[in-house]
Amino acid sequence: MEPLNDLVVRAQAGDLEAFGRLVRATQTMVYAVAGEVLRHSSMAEDAAQEAYQRAFRRLRDLEEPAAFIG
């Protein structure tokens, strides 16, 4: 798999496929964290989706690609 930082850079340039690959690469972790915090599966799914929507809208503001996960 392509390094996440490379996918972030490509997604920042408007590559929707790269953003989709970022989502697929991180969705298990994002859902697990949301599930631990919310303790409700459908709420965790909603929170994960909202997080990705916000990340997509703010992706170009990210100065350091490694911060996408951090």
Distance bins in CASP14 RR format, pairs under 12 A and 6 or more apart:
PFRMAT RR
TARGET T0000
AUTHOR 0000-0000-0000
RMODE 2
METHOD distances of the structure
MODEL  1
1 7 0 0 0 0 1 0 0 0 0 0 0
1 18 0 0 0 0 0 1 0 0 0 0 0
1 21 1 0 0 1 0 0 0 0 0 0 0
1 22 0 0 0 0 0 1 0 0 0 0 0
1 24 0 0 0 0 1 0 0 0 0 0 0
1 25 1 0 0 1 0 0 0 0 0 0 0
1 26 0 0 0 0 0 1 0 0 0 0 0
2 8 0 0 0 0 0 1 0 0 0 0 0
2 9 0 0 0 0 0 1 0 0 0 0 0
2 10 0 0 0 0 1 0 0 0 0 0 0
2 11 0 0 0 0 0 1 0 0 0 0 0
2 15 0 0 0 0 0 1 0 0 0 0 0
2 17 0 0 0 0 0 1 0 0 0 0 0
2 18 0 0 0 0 1 0 0 0 0 0 0
2 20 0 0 0 0 0 1 0 0 0 0 0
2 21 1 0 0 1 0 0 0 0 0 0 0
2 22 0 0 0 0 1 0 0 0 0 0 0
2 24 0 0 0 0 0 1 0 0 0 0 0
2 25 0 0 0 0 1 0 0 0 0 0 0
3 9 0 0 0 0 1 0 0 0 0 0 0
3 10 0 0 0 0 0 1 0 0 0 0 0
3 18 0 0 0 0 0 1 0 0 0 0 0
3 21 0 0 0 0 0 1 0 0 0 0 0
3 22 0 0 0 0 0 1 0 0 0 0 0
3 25 0 0 0 0 1 0 0 0 0 0 0
3 65 0 0 0 0 1 0 0 0 0 0 0
3 66 0 0 0 0 1 0 0 0 0 0 0
3 68 0 0 0 0 0 1 0 0 0 0 0
3 69 0 0 0 0 0 1 0 0 0 0 0
4 10 0 0 0 0 0 1 0 0 0 0 0
4 11 0 0 0 0 0 1 0 0 0 0 0
4 18 0 0 0 0 0 1 0 0 0 0 0
4 19 0 0 0 0 0 1 0 0 0 0 0
4 20 0 0 0 0 0 1 0 0 0 0 0
4 21 0 0 0 0 1 0 0 0 0 0 0
4 22 1 0 0 1 0 0 0 0 0 0 0
4 23 0 0 0 0 0 1 0 0 0 0 0
4 24 0 0 0 0 0 1 0 0 0 0 0
4 25 1 0 0 1 0 0 0 0 0 0 0
4 26 1 0 0 1 0 0 0 0 0 0 0
4 29 0 0 0 0 0 1 0 0 0 0 0
4 65 1 0 0 1 0 0 0 0 0 0 0
4 66 1 0 0 1 0 0 0 0 0 0 0
4 67 0 0 0 0 0 1 0 0 0 0 0
4 68 1 0 0 1 0 0 0 0 0 0 0
4 69 1 0 0 1 0 0 0 0 0 0 0
4 70 0 0 0 0 0 1 0 0 0 0 0
5 11 0 0 0 0 0 1 0 0 0 0 0
5 12 0 0 0 0 0 1 0 0 0 0 0
5 18 0 0 0 0 0 1 0 0 0 0 0
5 22 0 0 0 0 0 1 0 0 0 0 0
5 25 0 0 0 0 0 1 0 0 0 0 0
5 62 0 0 0 0 0 1 0 0 0 0 0
5 64 0 0 0 0 1 0 0 0 0 0 0
5 65 1 0 1 0 0 0 0 0 0 0 0
5 66 1 0 1 0 0 0 0 0 0 0 0
5 67 0 0 0 0 1 0 0 0 0 0 0
5 68 1 0 0 1 0 0 0 0 0 0 0
5 69 0 0 0 0 1 0 0 0 0 0 0
5 70 0 0 0 0 0 1 0 0 0 0 0
6 12 0 0 0 0 0 1 0 0 0 0 0
6 13 0 0 0 0 0 1 0 0 0 0 0
6 15 0 0 0 0 0 1 0 0 0 0 0
6 18 0 0 0 0 1 0 0 0 0 0 0
6 21 0 0 0 0 1 0 0 0 0 0 0
6 22 0 0 0 0 0 1 0 0 0 0 0
6 25 0 0 0 0 0 1 0 0 0 0 0
6 65 1 0 0 1 0 0 0 0 0 0 0
6 66 0 0 0 0 0 1 0 0 0 0 0
6 68 0 0 0 0 0 1 0 0 0 0 0
7 13 0 0 0 0 0 1 0 0 0 0 0
7 14 0 0 0 0 0 1 0 0 0 0 0
7 15 0 0 0 0 1 0 0 0 0 0 0
7 16 0 0 0 0 0 1 0 0 0 0 0
7 17 0 0 0 0 1 0 0 0 0 0 0
7 18 1 0 1 0 0 0 0 0 0 0 0
7 19 1 0 0 1 0 0 0 0 0 0 0
7 20 0 0 0 0 1 0 0 0 0 0 0
7 21 1 0 1 0 0 0 0 0 0 0 0
7 22 1 0 1 0 0 0 0 0 0 0 0
7 23 0 0 0 0 1 0 0 0 0 0 0
7 24 0 0 0 0 1 0 0 0 0 0 0
7 25 1 0 0 1 0 0 0 0 0 0 0
7 26 0 0 0 0 1 0 0 0 0 0 0
7 59 0 0 0 0 0 1 0 0 0 0 0
7 65 0 0 0 0 1 0 0 0 0 0 0
7 66 0 0 0 0 0 1 0 0 0 0 0
7 68 0 0 0 0 1 0 0 0 0 0 0
7 69 0 0 0 0 0 1 0 0 0 0 0
8 14 0 0 0 0 0 1 0 0 0 0 0
8 15 0 0 0 0 0 1 0 0 0 0 0
8 18 1 0 0 1 0 0 0 0 0 0 0
8 19 0 0 0 0 1 0 0 0 0 0 0
8 20 0 0 0 0 0 1 0 0 0 0 0
8 21 0 0 0 0 0 1 0 0 0 0 0
8 22 1 0 0 1 0 0 0 0 0 0 0
8 23 0 0 0 0 0 1 0 0 0 0 0
8 25 0 0 0 0 0 1 0 0 0 0 0
8 26 0 0 0 0 0 1 0 0 0 0 0
8 55 0 0 0 0 1 0 0 0 0 0 0
8 56 0 0 0 0 0 1 0 0 0 0 0
8 59 1 0 0 1 0 0 0 0 0 0 0
8 60 0 0 0 0 0 1 0 0 0 0 0
8 62 1 0 0 1 0 0 0 0 0 0 0
8 63 0 0 0 0 0 1 0 0 0 0 0
8 64 0 0 0 0 1 0 0 0 0 0 0
8 65 1 1 0 0 0 0 0 0 0 0 0
8 66 0 0 0 0 1 0 0 0 0 0 0
8 67 0 0 0 0 1 0 0 0 0 0 0
8 68 1 0 1 0 0 0 0 0 0 0 0
8 69 0 0 0 0 1 0 0 0 0 0 0
8 70 0 0 0 0 0 1 0 0 0 0 0
9 15 0 0 0 0 1 0 0 0 0 0 0
9 18 0 0 0 0 1 0 0 0 0 0 0
9 19 0 0 0 0 0 1 0 0 0 0 0
9 22 0 0 0 0 0 1 0 0 0 0 0
9 59 0 0 0 0 0 1 0 0 0 0 0
9 60 0 0 0 0 0 1 0 0 0 0 0
9 62 0 0 0 0 1 0 0 0 0 0 0
9 63 0 0 0 0 0 1 0 0 0 0 0
9 64 0 0 0 0 0 1 0 0 0 0 0
9 65 1 0 1 0 0 0 0 0 0 0 0
9 66 0 0 0 0 0 1 0 0 0 0 0
9 68 0 0 0 0 1 0 0 0 0 0 0
10 16 0 0 0 0 1 0 0 0 0 0 0
10 17 0 0 0 0 1 0 0 0 0 0 0
10 18 1 1 0 0 0 0 0 0 0 0 0
10 19 0 0 0 0 1 0 0 0 0 0 0
10 20 0 0 0 0 0 1 0 0 0 0 0
10 21 0 0 0 0 1 0 0 0 0 0 0
10 22 0 0 0 0 1 0 0 0 0 0 0
10 59 0 0 0 0 0 1 0 0 0 0 0
10 65 0 0 0 0 1 0 0 0 0 0 0
10 68 0 0 0 0 0 1 0 0 0 0 0
11 17 0 0 0 0 1 0 0 0 0 0 0
11 18 1 0 1 0 0 0 0 0 0 0 0
11 19 1 0 1 0 0 0 0 0 0 0 0
11 20 1 0 0 1 0 0 0 0 0 0 0
11 21 0 0 0 0 1 0 0 0 0 0 0
11 22 1 0 1 0 0 0 0 0 0 0 0
11 23 0 0 0 0 1 0 0 0 0 0 0
11 25 0 0 0 0 0 1 0 0 0 0 0
11 26 0 0 0 0 0 1 0 0 0 0 0
11 52 0 0 0 0 0 1 0 0 0 0 0
11 55 0 0 0 0 1 0 0 0 0 0 0
11 56 0 0 0 0 1 0 0 0 0 0 0
11 57 0 0 0 0 0 1 0 0 0 0 0
11 58 0 0 0 0 0 1 0 0 0 0 0
11 59 1 0 1 0 0 0 0 0 0 0 0
11 60 0 0 0 0 1 0 0 0 0 0 0
11 62 0 0 0 0 1 0 0 0 0 0 0
11 65 0 0 0 0 1 0 0 0 0 0 0
11 68 0 0 0 0 1 0 0 0 0 0 0
12 18 0 0 0 0 1 0 0 0 0 0 0
12 19 0 0 0 0 1 0 0 0 0 0 0
12 22 0 0 0 0 0 1 0 0 0 0 0
12 55 0 0 0 0 0 1 0 0 0 0 0
12 56 0 0 0 0 0 1 0 0 0 0 0
12 58 0 0 0 0 0 1 0 0 0 0 0
12 59 1 0 1 0 0 0 0 0 0 0 0
12 60 1 0 1 0 0 0 0 0 0 0 0
12 61 0 0 0 0 1 0 0 0 0 0 0
12 62 1 0 0 1 0 0 0 0 0 0 0
12 63 0 0 0 0 0 1 0 0 0 0 0
12 64 0 0 0 0 0 1 0 0 0 0 0
12 65 1 0 0 1 0 0 0 0 0 0 0
12 67 0 0 0 0 0 1 0 0 0 0 0
12 68 0 0 0 0 1 0 0 0 0 0 0
13 19 0 0 0 0 0 1 0 0 0 0 0
13 59 0 0 0 0 1 0 0 0 0 0 0
13 60 0 0 0 0 1 0 0 0 0 0 0
13 65 0 0 0 0 0 1 0 0 0 0 0
14 20 0 0 0 0 0 1 0 0 0 0 0
14 22 0 0 0 0 0 1 0 0 0 0 0
14 56 0 0 0 0 0 1 0 0 0 0 0
14 59 0 0 0 0 1 0 0 0 0 0 0
14 60 0 0 0 0 1 0 0 0 0 0 0
15 21 0 0 0 0 1 0 0 0 0 0 0
15 22 0 0 0 0 1 0 0 0 0 0 0
15 56 0 0 0 0 0 1 0 0 0 0 0
15 59 0 0 0 0 0 1 0 0 0 0 0
16 22 0 0 0 0 0 1 0 0 0 0 0
16 23 0 0 0 0 0 1 0 0 0 0 0
16 56 0 0 0 0 1 0 0 0 0 0 0
16 59 0 0 0 0 0 1 0 0 0 0 0
17 23 0 0 0 0 0 1 0 0 0 0 0
17 24 0 0 0 0 0 1 0 0 0 0 0
18 24 0 0 0 0 0 1 0 0 0 0 0
18 25 0 0 0 0 0 1 0 0 0 0 0
18 56 0 0 0 0 0 1 0 0 0 0 0
18 59 0 0 0 0 0 1 0 0 0 0 0
18 65 0 0 0 0 0 1 0 0 0 0 0
18 68 0 0 0 0 0 1 0 0 0 0 0
19 25 0 0 0 0 0 1 0 0 0 0 0
19 26 0 0 0 0 0 1 0 0 0 0 0
19 52 0 0 0 0 1 0 0 0 0 0 0
19 53 0 0 0 0 0 1 0 0 0 0 0
19 55 0 0 0 0 1 0 0 0 0 0 0
19 56 1 0 0 1 0 0 0 0 0 0 0
19 57 0 0 0 0 0 1 0 0 0 0 0
19 59 1 0 0 1 0 0 0 0 0 0 0
19 60 0 0 0 0 0 1 0 0 0 0 0
19 68 0 0 0 0 0 1 0 0 0 0 0
20 26 0 0 0 0 1 0 0 0 0 0 0
20 27 0 0 0 0 1 0 0 0 0 0 0
20 52 0 0 0 0 1 0 0 0 0 0 0
20 55 0 0 0 0 0 1 0 0 0 0 0
20 56 0 0 0 0 1 0 0 0 0 0 0
20 59 0 0 0 0 0 1 0 0 0 0 0
21 27 0 0 0 0 0 1 0 0 0 0 0
22 29 0 0 0 0 0 1 0 0 0 0 0
22 30 0 0 0 0 0 1 0 0 0 0 0
22 51 0 0 0 0 0 1 0 0 0 0 0
22 52 0 0 0 0 1 0 0 0 0 0 0
22 55 0 0 0 0 1 0 0 0 0 0 0
22 56 0 0 0 0 1 0 0 0 0 0 0
22 59 0 0 0 0 1 0 0 0 0 0 0
22 62 0 0 0 0 0 1 0 0 0 0 0
22 65 0 0 0 0 0 1 0 0 0 0 0
22 68 1 0 0 1 0 0 0 0 0 0 0
22 69 0 0 0 0 1 0 0 0 0 0 0
23 29 0 0 0 0 0 1 0 0 0 0 0
23 30 0 0 0 0 1 0 0 0 0 0 0
23 31 0 0 0 0 0 1 0 0 0 0 0
23 48 0 0 0 0 1 0 0 0 0 0 0
23 49 0 0 0 0 1 0 0 0 0 0 0
23 51 0 0 0 0 0 1 0 0 0 0 0
23 52 1 0 1 0 0 0 0 0 0 0 0
23 53 0 0 0 0 0 1 0 0 0 0 0
23 55 0 0 0 0 1 0 0 0 0 0 0
23 56 0 0 0 0 1 0 0 0 0 0 0
23 59 0 0 0 0 0 1 0 0 0 0 0
23 68 0 0 0 0 0 1 0 0 0 0 0
24 30 0 0 0 0 0 1 0 0 0 0 0
24 31 0 0 0 0 0 1 0 0 0 0 0
24 52 0 0 0 0 0 1 0 0 0 0 0
25 52 0 0 0 0 0 1 0 0 0 0 0
25 68 0 0 0 0 0 1 0 0 0 0 0
25 69 0 0 0 0 1 0 0 0 0 0 0
26 32 0 0 0 0 0 1 0 0 0 0 0
26 33 0 0 0 0 0 1 0 0 0 0 0
26 34 0 0 0 0 0 1 0 0 0 0 0
26 48 0 0 0 0 1 0 0 0 0 0 0
26 51 0 0 0 0 1 0 0 0 0 0 0
26 52 0 0 0 0 1 0 0 0 0 0 0
26 55 0 0 0 0 1 0 0 0 0 0 0
26 68 0 0 0 0 1 0 0 0 0 0 0
26 69 1 0 0 1 0 0 0 0 0 0 0
26 70 0 0 0 0 0 1 0 0 0 0 0
27 33 0 0 0 0 0 1 0 0 0 0 0
27 34 0 0 0 0 0 1 0 0 0 0 0
27 44 0 0 0 0 0 1 0 0 0 0 0
27 45 0 0 0 0 0 1 0 0 0 0 0
27 48 1 0 0 1 0 0 0 0 0 0 0
27 49 0 0 0 0 1 0 0 0 0 0 0
27 51 0 0 0 0 0 1 0 0 0 0 0
27 52 0 0 0 0 1 0 0 0 0 0 0
27 55 0 0 0 0 0 1 0 0 0 0 0
28 34 0 0 0 0 0 1 0 0 0 0 0
28 35 0 0 0 0 0 1 0 0 0 0 0
28 44 0 0 0 0 0 1 0 0 0 0 0
28 48 0 0 0 0 1 0 0 0 0 0 0
29 35 0 0 0 0 0 1 0 0 0 0 0
29 36 0 0 0 0 0 1 0 0 0 0 0
29 48 0 0 0 0 1 0 0 0 0 0 0
29 51 0 0 0 0 0 1 0 0 0 0 0
29 68 0 0 0 0 0 1 0 0 0 0 0
29 69 0 0 0 0 1 0 0 0 0 0 0
29 70 0 0 0 0 0 1 0 0 0 0 0
30 36 0 0 0 0 0 1 0 0 0 0 0
30 37 0 0 0 0 0 1 0 0 0 0 0
30 44 0 0 0 0 1 0 0 0 0 0 0
30 45 0 0 0 0 0 1 0 0 0 0 0
30 46 0 0 0 0 0 1 0 0 0 0 0
30 47 0 0 0 0 1 0 0 0 0 0 0
30 48 1 0 1 0 0 0 0 0 0 0 0
30 49 0 0 0 0 1 0 0 0 0 0 0
30 50 0 0 0 0 0 1 0 0 0 0 0
30 51 1 0 0 1 0 0 0 0 0 0 0
30 52 1 0 0 1 0 0 0 0 0 0 0
30 54 0 0 0 0 0 1 0 0 0 0 0
30 55 0 0 0 0 1 0 0 0 0 0 0
30 68 0 0 0 0 0 1 0 0 0 0 0
30 69 0 0 0 0 1 0 0 0 0 0 0
30 70 0 0 0 0 0 1 0 0 0 0 0
31 37 0 0 0 0 0 1 0 0 0 0 0
31 38 0 0 0 0 0 1 0 0 0 0 0
31 41 0 0 0 0 1 0 0 0 0 0 0
31 42 0 0 0 0 0 1 0 0 0 0 0
31 43 0 0 0 0 0 1 0 0 0 0 0
31 44 1 0 1 0 0 0 0 0 0 0 0
31 45 1 0 0 1 0 0 0 0 0 0 0
31 46 0 0 0 0 0 1 0 0 0 0 0
31 47 0 0 0 0 1 0 0 0 0 0 0
31 48 1 0 1 0 0 0 0 0 0 0 0
31 49 0 0 0 0 1 0 0 0 0 0 0
31 51 0 0 0 0 1 0 0 0 0 0 0
31 52 0 0 0 0 0 1 0 0 0 0 0
32 38 0 0 0 0 0 1 0 0 0 0 0
32 41 0 0 0 0 0 1 0 0 0 0 0
32 44 0 0 0 0 1 0 0 0 0 0 0
32 45 0 0 0 0 0 1 0 0 0 0 0
32 47 0 0 0 0 0 1 0 0 0 0 0
32 48 0 0 0 0 1 0 0 0 0 0 0
33 44 0 0 0 0 1 0 0 0 0 0 0
33 47 0 0 0 0 1 0 0 0 0 0 0
33 48 0 0 0 0 1 0 0 0 0 0 0
33 51 0 0 0 0 1 0 0 0 0 0 0
33 69 0 0 0 0 0 1 0 0 0 0 0
33 70 0 0 0 0 0 1 0 0 0 0 0
34 40 0 0 0 0 1 0 0 0 0 0 0
34 41 0 0 0 0 1 0 0 0 0 0 0
34 42 0 0 0 0 0 1 0 0 0 0 0
34 43 1 0 0 1 0 0 0 0 0 0 0
34 44 1 1 0 0 0 0 0 0 0 0 0
34 45 1 0 0 1 0 0 0 0 0 0 0
34 46 0 0 0 0 1 0 0 0 0 0 0
34 47 1 0 1 0 0 0 0 0 0 0 0
34 48 1 0 1 0 0 0 0 0 0 0 0
34 49 0 0 0 0 1 0 0 0 0 0 0
34 50 0 0 0 0 1 0 0 0 0 0 0
34 51 1 0 0 1 0 0 0 0 0 0 0
34 52 0 0 0 0 0 1 0 0 0 0 0
35 41 1 0 0 1 0 0 0 0 0 0 0
35 42 0 0 0 0 0 1 0 0 0 0 0
35 43 1 0 0 1 0 0 0 0 0 0 0
35 44 1 1 0 0 0 0 0 0 0 0 0
35 45 0 0 0 0 1 0 0 0 0 0 0
35 46 0 0 0 0 0 1 0 0 0 0 0
35 47 1 0 0 1 0 0 0 0 0 0 0
35 48 0 0 0 0 1 0 0 0 0 0 0
35 51 0 0 0 0 0 1 0 0 0 0 0
36 43 0 0 0 0 0 1 0 0 0 0 0
36 44 0 0 0 0 1 0 0 0 0 0 0
36 47 0 0 0 0 0 1 0 0 0 0 0
36 48 0 0 0 0 0 1 0 0 0 0 0
37 43 0 0 0 0 1 0 0 0 0 0 0
37 44 1 0 0 1 0 0 0 0 0 0 0
37 47 1 0 0 1 0 0 0 0 0 0 0
37 48 0 0 0 0 0 1 0 0 0 0 0
37 51 0 0 0 0 0 1 0 0 0 0 0
38 44 1 0 1 0 0 0 0 0 0 0 0
38 45 0 0 0 0 1 0 0 0 0 0 0
38 46 0 0 0 0 1 0 0 0 0 0 0
38 47 1 0 0 1 0 0 0 0 0 0 0
38 48 0 0 0 0 1 0 0 0 0 0 0
38 50 0 0 0 0 0 1 0 0 0 0 0
38 51 0 0 0 0 0 1 0 0 0 0 0
39 47 0 0 0 0 0 1 0 0 0 0 0
40 46 0 0 0 0 1 0 0 0 0 0 0
40 47 0 0 0 0 1 0 0 0 0 0 0
41 47 0 0 0 0 0 1 0 0 0 0 0
41 48 0 0 0 0 0 1 0 0 0 0 0
42 48 0 0 0 0 0 1 0 0 0 0 0
42 49 0 0 0 0 0 1 0 0 0 0 0
43 49 0 0 0 0 0 1 0 0 0 0 0
43 50 0 0 0 0 0 1 0 0 0 0 0
44 50 0 0 0 0 0 1 0 0 0 0 0
44 51 0 0 0 0 0 1 0 0 0 0 0
45 51 0 0 0 0 0 1 0 0 0 0 0
45 52 0 0 0 0 0 1 0 0 0 0 0
46 52 0 0 0 0 0 1 0 0 0 0 0
46 53 0 0 0 0 0 1 0 0 0 0 0
47 53 0 0 0 0 0 1 0 0 0 0 0
47 54 0 0 0 0 0 1 0 0 0 0 0
48 54 0 0 0 0 0 1 0 0 0 0 0
48 55 0 0 0 0 0 1 0 0 0 0 0
49 55 0 0 0 0 0 1 0 0 0 0 0
49 56 0 0 0 0 0 1 0 0 0 0 0
50 56 0 0 0 0 0 1 0 0 0 0 0
50 57 0 0 0 0 0 1 0 0 0 0 0
51 57 0 0 0 0 0 1 0 0 0 0 0
51 58 0 0 0 0 0 1 0 0 0 0 0
51 68 0 0 0 0 0 1 0 0 0 0 0
51 69 0 0 0 0 0 1 0 0 0 0 0
52 58 0 0 0 0 0 1 0 0 0 0 0
52 59 0 0 0 0 0 1 0 0 0 0 0
52 68 0 0 0 0 0 1 0 0 0 0 0
53 59 0 0 0 0 0 1 0 0 0 0 0
54 61 0 0 0 0 0 1 0 0 0 0 0
54 62 0 0 0 0 0 1 0 0 0 0 0
55 61 0 0 0 0 0 1 0 0 0 0 0
55 62 0 0 0 0 1 0 0 0 0 0 0
55 67 0 0 0 0 0 1 0 0 0 0 0
55 68 1 0 0 1 0 0 0 0 0 0 0
55 69 0 0 0 0 0 1 0 0 0 0 0
55 70 0 0 0 0 0 1 0 0 0 0 0
56 62 0 0 0 0 0 1 0 0 0 0 0
56 68 0 0 0 0 0 1 0 0 0 0 0
58 67 0 0 0 0 0 1 0 0 0 0 0
58 68 0 0 0 0 0 1 0 0 0 0 0
59 65 0 0 0 0 1 0 0 0 0 0 0
59 67 0 0 0 0 0 1 0 0 0 0 0
59 68 0 0 0 0 1 0 0 0 0 0 0
61 67 0 0 0 0 0 1 0 0 0 0 0
61 68 0 0 0 0 0 1 0 0 0 0 0
62 68 1 0 0 1 0 0 0 0 0 0 0
62 69 0 0 0 0 0 1 0 0 0 0 0
62 70 0 0 0 0 0 1 0 0 0 0 0
64 70 0 0 0 0 1 0 0 0 0 0 0
END
